[in-house]
Amino acid sequence: MISQRFRKSSRLIQQSMGEITHVVQEAIEGQRVVKIFCAQDVESRAFDQVNARNLKQAMKKATAAAINVPVVELLAAIGVAIAIYFAMQQSSAGHLTAGEFTSYITAMGLMMPPSSA
């Protein structure tokens, strides 16, 4: 879900950067026409509009990135808590020794793939 949002945001950012490039290119190539017709304000407003769209798309991507890490960590913590709960229920009389608890947590940690950071 988050990766789909990243891809969509990245695609929209690329499109908005293309729009910015187009507006800037038109203004630079047609600067004589812009000056003759005193259209500097029109070109400035057009640039501001496409730049605002680009900012909006960049903020959406930043928001998705900021939400991603805490959500994944929360899900992982819930999974660990559930696993510990079931381990406690499976042990005799609901008590684990320190060694059993440590080996259980170590085994859970070894099941996770290494991070690529």
C-alpha positions as a Python dict, from the first residue, in 0.01 Angstrom:
ca = {
    (1, 'M'): (0, 0, 0),
    (2, 'I'): (274, 245, 95),
    (3, 'S'): (491, 141, -201),
    (4, 'Q'): (199, 207, -437),
    (5, 'R'): (160, 551, -284),
    (6, 'F'): (535, 614, -327),
    (7, 'R'): (521, 512, -692),
    (8, 'K'): (216, 727, -759),
    (9, 'S'): (373, 1025, -581),
    (10, 'S'): (701, 980, -768),
    (11, 'R'): (520, 965, -1101),
    (12, 'L'): (318, 1278, -1021),
    (13, 'I'): (632, 1462, -908),
    (14, 'Q'): (803, 1372, -1236),
    (15, 'Q'): (501, 1502, -1428),
    (16, 'S'): (497, 1827, -1231),
    (17, 'M'): (871, 1872, -1287),
    (18, 'G'): (803, 1829, -1658),
    (19, 'E'): (537, 2100, -1635),
    (20, 'I'): (781, 2332, -1456),
    (21, 'T'): (1044, 2267, -1721),
    (22, 'H'): (789, 2336, -1995),
    (23, 'V'): (678, 2667, -1841),
    (24, 'V'): (1036, 2782, -1784),
    (25, 'Q'): (1139, 2682, -2136),
    (26, 'E'): (847, 2874, -2288),
    (27, 'A'): (933, 3184, -2085),
    (28, 'I'): (1301, 3172, -2177),
    (29, 'E'): (1252, 3099, -2548),
    (30, 'G'): (974, 3355, -2581),
    (31, 'Q'): (1124, 3627, -2365),
    (32, 'R'): (1100, 3888, -2644),
    (33, 'V'): (731, 3818, -2689),
    (34, 'V'): (679, 3824, -2313),
    (35, 'K'): (854, 4162, -2292),
    (36, 'I'): (668, 4307, -2591),
    (37, 'F'): (328, 4218, -2446),
    (38, 'C'): (430, 4291, -2082),
    (39, 'A'): (333, 3935, -1989),
    (40, 'Q'): (585, 3889, -1710),
    (41, 'D'): (305, 3864, -1453),
    (42, 'V'): (126, 3599, -1660),
    (43, 'E'): (442, 3390, -1688),
    (44, 'S'): (518, 3438, -1319),
    (45, 'R'): (168, 3320, -1223),
    (46, 'A'): (196, 3018, -1454),
    (47, 'F'): (527, 2925, -1292),
    (48, 'D'): (384, 2974, -942),
    (49, 'Q'): (91, 2743, -1025),
    (50, 'V'): (303, 2455, -1155),
    (51, 'N'): (553, 2505, -873),
    (52, 'A'): (271, 2487, -615),
    (53, 'R'): (150, 2160, -771),
    (54, 'N'): (502, 2021, -751),
    (55, 'L'): (529, 2123, -385),
    (56, 'K'): (195, 1956, -310),
    (57, 'Q'): (310, 1630, -469),
    (58, 'A'): (644, 1642, -285),
    (59, 'M'): (464, 1697, 45),
    (60, 'K'): (236, 1398, -21),
    (61, 'K'): (541, 1179, -80),
    (62, 'A'): (713, 1312, 232),
    (63, 'T'): (399, 1243, 435),
    (64, 'A'): (381, 885, 309),
    (65, 'A'): (751, 835, 390),
    (66, 'A'): (706, 980, 739),
    (67, 'I'): (409, 755, 813),
    (68, 'N'): (571, 439, 675),
    (69, 'V'): (837, 379, 943),
    (70, 'P'): (616, 420, 1253),
    (71, 'V'): (342, 201, 1105),
    (72, 'V'): (586, -80, 1023),
    (73, 'E'): (742, -55, 1369),
    (74, 'L'): (399, -64, 1533),
    (75, 'L'): (300, -374, 1336),
    (76, 'A'): (628, -543, 1426),
    (77, 'A'): (580, -460, 1795),
    (78, 'I'): (227, -600, 1789),
    (79, 'G'): (356, -917, 1623),
    (80, 'V'): (629, -960, 1886),
    (81, 'A'): (379, -898, 2166),
    (82, 'I'): (142, -1161, 2025),
    (83, 'A'): (425, -1410, 1985),
    (84, 'I'): (538, -1354, 2345),
    (85, 'Y'): (180, -1393, 2467),
    (86, 'F'): (143, -1728, 2293),
    (87, 'A'): (484, -1841, 2417),
    (88, 'M'): (376, -1763, 2772),
    (89, 'Q'): (52, -1958, 2719),
    (90, 'Q'): (236, -2260, 2579),
    (91, 'S'): (487, -2288, 2859),
    (92, 'S'): (408, -2490, 3166),
    (93, 'A'): (195, -2293, 3416),
    (94, 'G'): (243, -1974, 3211),
    (95, 'H'): (600, -1911, 3331),
    (96, 'L'): (915, -1911, 3128),
    (97, 'T'): (1263, -1927, 3266),
    (98, 'A'): (1501, -1650, 3171),
    (99, 'G'): (1691, -1886, 2943),
    (100, 'E'): (1376, -2006, 2765),
    (101, 'F'): (1257, -1650, 2718),
    (102, 'T'): (1595, -1539, 2579),
    (103, 'S'): (1616, -1834, 2340),
    (104, 'Y'): (1260, -1769, 2221),
    (105, 'I'): (1327, -1400, 2150),
    (106, 'T'): (1658, -1488, 1981),
    (107, 'A'): (1484, -1744, 1758),
    (108, 'M'): (1223, -1483, 1663),
    (109, 'G'): (1495, -1234, 1577),
    (110, 'L'): (1676, -1488, 1359),
    (111, 'M'): (1358, -1549, 1158),
    (112, 'M'): (1354, -1187, 1038),
    (113, 'P'): (1552, -1104, 724),
    (114, 'P'): (1850, -871, 772),
    (115, 'S'): (1782, -506, 693),
    (116, 'S'): (1950, -357, 389),
    (117, 'A'): (2040, -30, 560),
}
